[in-house]
Amino acid sequence: MLALQHFLRASRCAAACAAVACLAAAAPAHAGAFPDRPITMVVPYPPGGPTDTVSRLVAAEMSKTIGQNVVVENKPGASGMIGADLVARAKPDGYTFLANASLHVINPYLYKSMRYDSFKDFAPITQLADVPLVLVVPAASGVRTVQDLEKLGKTRPLNFGSAGTASAQQLAGESFKVRSGLSMQHVPYKGSAPALTDLVGGQIQLMFDSMPSAMPFIKAGKLRAVAVTTAQRVDELSDVPTMAESGYPGFDISTWYGLWAPAGTPPDIVAKLSEHAARALRQPNLMRQYASLGAKPVGSDPQAFARFTESEGRKWREIVTAAGIQPQ
C-alpha cells in the first residue's frame, strides 16, 4: 500500500512537471528570442527621397546591434498610404514595421476614406528626426530671395512641387500661396526625388522640400536655397534667411520622421525596437550624416512618441483647415 502511495505521488509530480514543460513550450516565441530572422522596415516612398534616406541610415545601424538585418523595402504610392496599409495589416510580431514622415498623421485630414486608422492601427515606436523644410528654386532661375520669387509670381502663374498630396511640402506651399496672394498650382509627385528632378529641369518653379533630399542638389549647385521654414536659421544653411525674416512672420513649418509597428505588437518588442533605433541615432557616424542633411536625431521612447503624434495630428488638422484644403 505504501509503495502504491509513493507511486501515485510520483506520477502526479511527473504529470505536474510535464504540464509546466508544456506551458513553457507554449509561451510566446518572442520572449527572449526576438529577433530570430531578418526584420523588414517598410518605407512608403521611392528610393532617394528624404524618408528613404533618413530611414536607411537608421536601418543600417540597427542591423549592427539588434542581431538581425533590418531590410528596407520601398512601397511607394497614394501619399504613403500603400506602404502604411501593408504594415497595418502585417502580423504584429515586430518583423514588419513602418518608417514614415509626418504625412502619416496628416493623411487622416486629407482623405475621407482610408483603409486604416493612422492612430489606432499602429503602435508608435520612436521619432527618428526633426527636419526643417527649405524653399528651393532652380539655380538657373535667377531667383535669389523670396522677394524675387514674389516678383516672378506677379508676372506668371507658378507651379510648386511636393512629395505628394497632403505632404508637409504641399502644406508649406499652400501656406505661402495664401499669404503671398500669388497664383500657384500644386503639382504632387510620388516622393521628393522625382519632384526635385523636375525642379532642376524647370518643369516646376519652386518647392518647399525637406533638407535631407534637397541638400545634395543645393551642394551640387543645381538648386538654390531661398529660405528655411523654421523660426530660427539652421546651421547647415546659416546664410539662408528664415521665411519670417523674408517677410512672413510666424511661418514655422517643419517635418519629422518616425517608426510605427502594427497595433497589437507586444510592448516588449516595441520597446526593443525603440531601444535599438535610439541607440542607432546616438552613433557618431549617423549623427554626422544626419547633420549634413539638416536632420536632428530624436530617439524618443514609445510613450513620448505617442503623445507627440497625437499633438502633431491636432496641429496639422489646423494647418489643413487654414489652408482651405478639402478632403478628397
C-alpha positions as CSV (number, residue, x, y, z in Angstrom):
1,M,0.0,0.0,0.0
2,L,2.8,2.4,0.9
3,A,4.5,1.6,-2.3
4,L,1.3,2.4,-4.2
5,Q,1.0,5.8,-2.5
6,H,4.6,6.6,-3.4
7,F,3.9,5.6,-7.0
8,L,0.8,7.8,-7.2
9,R,2.7,10.8,-5.7
10,A,5.5,10.3,-8.2
11,S,3.0,10.0,-11.0
12,R,1.3,13.3,-10.0
13,C,4.7,15.0,-9.7
14,A,5.7,13.8,-13.1
15,A,2.4,15.0,-14.6
16,A,2.8,18.4,-13.0
17,C,6.3,18.7,-14.4
18,A,5.1,17.7,-17.8
19,A,2.4,20.4,-17.6
20,V,4.9,23.0,-16.7
21,A,7.1,22.0,-19.6
22,C,4.1,22.2,-22.0
23,L,3.3,25.7,-20.7
24,A,6.8,26.8,-21.2
25,A,6.8,25.4,-24.7
26,A,3.6,27.2,-25.4
27,A,4.9,30.6,-24.2
28,P,5.2,33.4,-26.8
29,A,8.1,32.7,-29.1
30,H,9.2,36.3,-28.8
31,A,10.1,36.0,-25.1
32,G,13.8,36.4,-25.1
33,A,14.1,35.3,-28.7
34,F,13.2,38.3,-30.8
35,P,14.5,38.7,-33.4
36,D,15.5,35.3,-34.8
37,R,15.2,36.3,-38.5
38,P,15.6,39.5,-40.7
39,I,13.3,42.4,-40.0
40,T,11.5,44.5,-42.7
41,M,11.3,48.3,-42.5
42,V,8.7,49.5,-45.0
43,V,9.3,52.9,-46.5
44,P,6.2,54.1,-48.3
45,Y,8.1,56.3,-50.8
46,P,10.6,55.8,-53.7
47,P,14.3,55.3,-53.0
48,G,16.3,58.5,-52.8
49,G,13.7,60.7,-51.0
50,P,14.1,62.1,-47.5
51,T,12.2,59.4,-45.7
52,D,14.2,56.7,-47.5
53,T,17.5,58.5,-46.8
54,V,16.8,59.0,-43.1
55,S,15.4,55.5,-42.6
56,R,18.2,53.6,-44.4
57,L,20.8,55.2,-42.1
58,V,18.9,54.0,-39.0
59,A,18.3,50.5,-40.5
60,A,22.0,50.1,-41.2
61,E,22.9,50.9,-37.6
62,M,20.1,48.9,-36.1
63,S,21.3,45.8,-38.1
64,K,24.6,46.0,-36.2
65,T,23.1,45.8,-32.7
66,I,19.7,44.1,-32.8
67,G,21.1,40.7,-34.0
68,Q,19.5,40.5,-37.4
69,N,19.5,42.5,-40.7
70,V,16.9,45.3,-40.9
71,V,15.9,45.3,-44.6
72,V,14.4,48.4,-46.2
73,E,11.5,47.8,-48.6
74,N,10.2,50.7,-50.6
75,K,6.4,50.6,-51.2
76,P,5.5,54.0,-52.7
77,G,2.2,55.3,-53.8
78,A,-1.0,57.1,-52.6
79,S,0.7,59.6,-50.4
80,G,2.4,56.9,-48.4
81,M,-0.8,55.0,-47.8
82,I,0.1,51.9,-49.8
83,G,3.0,51.1,-47.6
84,A,1.3,52.1,-44.4
85,D,-1.7,49.9,-45.2
86,L,0.7,47.0,-45.8
87,V,2.2,47.4,-42.3
88,A,-1.2,48.0,-40.6
89,R,-2.3,44.5,-42.0
90,A,1.0,42.8,-41.2
91,K,1.4,40.2,-38.4
92,P,2.0,42.2,-35.2
93,D,5.2,40.3,-34.3
94,G,7.8,43.0,-34.7
95,Y,9.2,41.7,-38.0
96,T,7.5,44.3,-40.1
97,F,7.3,48.0,-39.2
98,L,6.8,51.4,-40.9
99,A,9.2,54.3,-41.4
100,N,7.1,57.3,-42.3
101,A,7.1,61.1,-42.3
102,S,4.7,63.5,-40.6
103,L,2.4,62.8,-43.6
104,H,1.3,59.7,-41.6
105,V,-0.7,61.9,-39.2
106,I,-1.7,64.4,-41.9
107,N,-3.5,62.0,-44.3
108,P,-6.5,61.4,-42.0
109,Y,-7.5,65.1,-42.5
110,L,-7.0,65.0,-46.3
111,Y,-8.7,61.7,-47.2
112,K,-12.3,60.9,-46.4
113,S,-11.8,57.2,-46.9
114,M,-8.7,55.3,-45.7
115,R,-8.2,51.6,-45.3
116,Y,-6.5,52.0,-41.9
117,D,-6.6,54.4,-38.9
118,S,-3.2,56.2,-38.6
119,F,-3.5,56.2,-34.8
120,K,-5.5,53.1,-33.8
121,D,-3.9,50.7,-36.2
122,F,-0.3,51.4,-35.2
123,A,1.9,51.2,-32.2
124,P,4.3,54.2,-32.1
125,I,8.0,53.1,-31.7
126,T,10.1,56.3,-31.8
127,Q,10.6,59.6,-33.5
128,L,13.7,59.4,-35.7
129,A,14.3,63.1,-36.6
130,D,13.0,66.6,-36.8
131,V,13.8,68.2,-40.2
132,P,13.3,71.8,-41.4
133,L,11.9,72.5,-44.8
134,V,13.8,74.7,-47.3
135,L,12.3,76.7,-50.1
136,V,14.4,75.8,-53.2
137,V,14.3,77.1,-56.8
138,P,16.4,76.1,-59.9
139,A,19.9,77.6,-59.7
140,A,19.5,78.9,-63.2
141,S,16.2,80.8,-62.5
142,G,17.8,84.0,-61.3
143,V,15.6,83.9,-58.1
144,R,17.7,84.6,-55.0
145,T,15.2,85.8,-52.4
146,V,11.6,85.4,-51.5
147,Q,11.0,88.9,-52.9
148,D,12.5,87.8,-56.2
149,L,10.0,84.9,-56.2
150,E,7.1,87.2,-55.5
151,K,8.1,89.4,-58.4
152,L,8.3,86.4,-60.7
153,G,4.9,85.2,-59.5
154,K,3.3,88.5,-60.3
155,T,4.3,88.1,-64.0
156,R,3.2,84.4,-64.4
157,P,1.5,81.6,-62.6
158,L,3.9,79.4,-60.7
159,N,3.9,75.6,-60.2
160,F,5.2,74.2,-57.0
161,G,6.0,70.6,-56.4
162,S,5.7,68.3,-53.4
163,A,6.4,64.7,-52.3
164,G,2.7,64.0,-52.6
165,T,-0.8,65.3,-51.8
166,A,-1.2,66.3,-48.1
167,S,2.6,66.2,-47.5
168,A,4.2,68.8,-45.3
169,Q,5.8,70.1,-48.5
170,Q,2.4,70.8,-50.0
171,L,1.0,72.4,-46.9
172,A,4.0,74.7,-46.7
173,G,3.5,75.7,-50.3
174,E,-0.2,76.2,-49.7
175,S,0.5,78.4,-46.7
176,F,2.9,80.5,-48.8
177,K,0.3,80.7,-51.6
178,V,-2.4,82.0,-49.2
179,R,-0.1,84.5,-47.5
180,S,1.6,85.8,-50.7
181,G,-1.5,86.0,-52.8
182,L,0.4,84.5,-55.7
183,S,-1.2,82.3,-58.4
184,M,0.3,78.9,-57.7
185,Q,-0.6,75.4,-58.8
186,H,0.3,72.4,-56.7
187,V,2.0,69.5,-58.6
188,P,2.1,66.3,-56.5
189,Y,4.8,63.7,-57.1
190,K,5.4,60.2,-55.7
191,G,8.2,61.3,-53.5
192,S,10.7,64.2,-53.3
193,A,13.2,62.6,-55.7
194,P,11.1,62.9,-58.9
195,A,9.9,66.4,-57.9
196,L,13.4,67.7,-57.4
197,T,14.4,66.3,-60.8
198,D,11.6,68.3,-62.4
199,L,12.5,71.3,-60.4
200,V,16.1,71.2,-61.6
201,G,14.8,70.8,-65.2
202,G,12.5,73.8,-64.8
203,Q,9.2,71.9,-65.2
204,I,8.2,73.4,-61.8
205,Q,9.4,76.7,-60.4
206,L,9.7,76.1,-56.6
207,M,9.4,73.6,-53.9
208,F,9.4,73.5,-50.1
209,D,11.4,70.3,-49.5
210,S,12.9,68.6,-46.5
211,M,16.6,69.2,-46.1
212,P,17.8,65.6,-46.4
213,S,16.6,65.3,-50.0
214,A,17.3,68.9,-51.1
215,M,20.8,69.3,-49.6
216,P,22.6,67.2,-52.3
217,F,21.1,69.4,-55.0
218,I,22.0,72.6,-53.2
219,K,25.6,71.5,-52.6
220,A,25.9,70.5,-56.2
221,G,24.8,73.9,-57.3
222,K,21.7,72.6,-59.1
223,L,19.2,74.3,-56.7
224,R,19.3,77.5,-54.7
225,A,18.1,77.7,-51.1
226,V,16.0,80.8,-50.8
227,A,14.6,80.4,-47.2
228,V,14.1,77.9,-44.4
229,T,10.7,77.4,-42.8
230,T,11.7,77.2,-39.1
231,A,11.7,80.0,-36.6
232,Q,15.5,80.0,-36.4
233,R,18.1,79.6,-39.1
234,V,19.7,76.2,-39.4
235,D,23.5,75.6,-39.0
236,E,23.9,73.8,-42.3
237,L,22.4,76.8,-44.2
238,S,23.4,79.6,-41.9
239,D,23.5,82.2,-44.7
240,V,19.9,81.4,-45.7
241,P,17.2,83.5,-44.0
242,T,14.1,82.2,-42.5
243,M,10.6,82.7,-44.0
244,A,9.9,85.0,-41.1
245,E,13.0,87.1,-41.9
246,S,11.8,87.2,-45.5
247,G,8.5,88.9,-44.7
248,Y,6.4,86.1,-43.4
249,P,6.3,86.3,-39.6
250,G,5.1,83.2,-37.8
251,F,5.9,81.0,-40.7
252,D,7.2,77.9,-38.9
253,I,6.7,74.5,-40.5
254,S,8.9,71.5,-40.3
255,T,8.6,67.8,-41.0
256,W,9.7,64.8,-39.0
257,Y,10.2,61.1,-39.3
258,G,9.2,58.1,-37.1
259,L,8.7,54.4,-36.8
260,W,5.5,52.5,-36.2
261,A,4.7,48.8,-35.7
262,P,1.3,47.2,-36.3
263,A,-1.2,47.7,-33.5
264,G,-1.1,44.7,-31.2
265,T,2.7,44.2,-31.4
266,P,3.8,43.1,-27.9
267,P,5.1,46.0,-25.8
268,D,8.4,44.3,-25.1
269,I,9.1,44.0,-28.8
270,V,8.1,47.6,-29.4
271,A,10.4,48.7,-26.6
272,K,13.3,46.7,-28.0
273,L,12.8,48.2,-31.5
274,S,12.7,51.7,-29.9
275,E,15.8,51.0,-27.8
276,H,17.8,49.9,-30.8
277,A,16.6,52.7,-33.0
278,A,17.6,55.2,-30.3
279,R,21.0,53.6,-29.9
280,A,21.5,53.9,-33.7
281,L,20.6,57.6,-33.5
282,R,23.4,58.1,-31.0
283,Q,26.1,56.7,-33.1
284,P,28.7,59.4,-34.1
285,N,28.7,58.4,-37.7
286,L,24.9,58.6,-38.1
287,M,24.8,61.9,-36.2
288,R,27.3,63.4,-38.6
289,Q,25.3,62.1,-41.6
290,Y,22.1,63.5,-40.2
291,A,23.8,66.8,-39.5
292,S,25.0,67.1,-43.1
293,L,21.3,66.6,-44.2
294,G,19.9,69.1,-41.7
295,A,18.2,66.4,-39.7
296,K,18.2,66.5,-35.9
297,P,18.1,63.0,-34.3
298,V,15.5,62.4,-31.6
299,G,15.1,58.8,-30.4
300,S,12.1,59.2,-28.1
301,D,10.5,56.3,-26.2
302,P,7.2,54.8,-27.4
303,Q,5.1,56.7,-24.8
304,A,6.7,60.0,-25.7
305,F,6.3,59.4,-29.4
306,A,2.6,58.5,-28.9
307,R,2.0,61.8,-27.2
308,F,3.9,63.7,-29.9
309,T,2.0,62.1,-32.7
310,E,-1.3,63.0,-31.1
311,S,-0.2,66.6,-30.7
312,E,1.0,66.8,-34.2
313,G,-2.2,65.4,-35.5
314,R,-4.1,68.3,-33.9
315,K,-1.6,70.8,-35.3
316,W,-1.7,69.6,-38.9
317,R,-5.5,69.5,-38.8
318,E,-5.5,73.2,-38.0
319,I,-3.0,73.9,-40.8
320,V,-5.1,71.9,-43.3
321,T,-8.2,73.8,-42.3
322,A,-6.4,77.2,-42.5
323,A,-5.1,76.4,-46.0
324,G,-8.7,75.5,-47.1
325,I,-7.7,72.1,-48.4
326,Q,-10.7,69.9,-48.8
327,P,-10.6,66.1,-48.1
328,Q,-10.5,64.0,-51.2
